[in-house]
């Protein structure tokens, strides 16, 4: 048990001394402590070079209940590397809509977009699935 504590002190000491990215490490720890709920996006794909509006079609029923019973607001939206959030709002059905630009140089493949909410001063995360596809012929590559 003492050996484990010594290792922990050494690792924490190295982070505090500037070895490694301690802010990134702290962010990773905070993310791992969040409750994570599923969400369904529509559309769930976009092409390199496109700007599209993605609607959060559905969130897990437990998260929906938590959001309706508490003071909550979105604090972070991410579709991953090579994507940029241009704007967000709601549609006529009060569903969240996110305008996403996909870089022409974005890596193709599956993403796990996240939407983080502050709920009564705690963070909860909704996570979906999204695919970046190749650009159509005639679009910039």
N, C-alpha and C positions, 0 to 999 in steps of 0.2 A: 504494500500500500504506500509506503514512503517513497519507493522508486517511482510509482505513478505520479505522485505529487511533485517530485523533482522534475520529471519530464514536463509536466504541465507548467511549472514555474519557468523552465527554460524556454518553452514555446511562447508563453506570454511575454517573457522578457525580450525575446527576439522580435516579436511583433511590435512591442512598445519602442524598441530601439530603432525601428525603421526598416527592419528586414522583412520583406514581403509587403503586401498591401493590406494593412490592418483594417482600413475602412471597408474594403471589399470583403474581408473575412467576417467583419461584424455584420455586414449586410447579408451574407450567406447564412449566418446563424439566425438572424431575425427572420429570414424567409423560411427556414426550416421549422420555426416555431409557430408559424401561421396555420390556421385551419384552411384547408384547400377544398374547394367545391367544384363540381363540373359545370361547364357552360357550353351551350351549343351556339355556333356562329353561322350566319348566312349572309353571303356565300362563305364557304369554308375554304376557298382557294382564291388566288389571284395570280396574275402573270407579271413577270419582271417588266418594269417600266410602266405599270398601270397605277392609276389612282382609283380607288374604289371605296364605296361605303359598305361597311360590314355592320350588320345588325346582331346584337345579342338576342337570339331567338328565345333561349331558355337558360335559366340557371337552376341548379339543384333546388329541390323543394325546401330543404332545410335552410339554404342560404336565402331564398326568397322570403321565408318567414322571418329570419333574423333581420333582413333589411327593412321589412315592413314594420317590425315591432320596435325598431331602434332608430336613433339619429345616426344616419350614415351618409357617406359621400365618397366618390371615387378619388383615390390619391395617386394612382399610378396605372398607366395603360402601356403594355408592351407587346409587340408582335415579333420581337427579336431583331437580330442584326440585319442591317440592310433594309429595314422598314422604318417609316417615319409617320408619326401621327400628325395629321394636318389640323383636325378639329374633331370635336365630339359633341353630341347632344342627344336629344330623344326624338322619336318619331311620334305620329299621331296616336299610337297605342302605348306610349310612354316607355318604349323599349330603347335601350341605349344604342346609339349609332356612332360608329367611329370611322372617320375618313382616313384611309391609310394609303400612303404612297409607297410602292415597292420599287426600290432602286433597280435600274437596268442591270446592275452588277451584283444584286442580291444572290446569295447561294440558294439554289433550288432545293426543294424538299419540304419535309414536315416541320412545322413549328408548333410550339405550345404557348400560344399567347396567354398573357395574364392580365387580369383586371383586379387591382387591389382596392379594397374599401376600408375606410376607417369606420368602425362600428363601436360606438360608446368608448372611444379612445383605444380600441384594439384593432389590429389589422387582420383582415380575412382576405382570402384570395380565391378568385374564380379562374379556372384554367380550362382552355378549350383546345381545339385542334384546327390547324390552318396549314394549307400547302401553298408553297410558292412554285409556280409552274414556269416553263420556258416562255419567252415572248413569242407572240405569233409572228409569222413571216411578215416583213414590212415594218415591224416595230423595231426601235433601237435595241441592240443586244447588249 
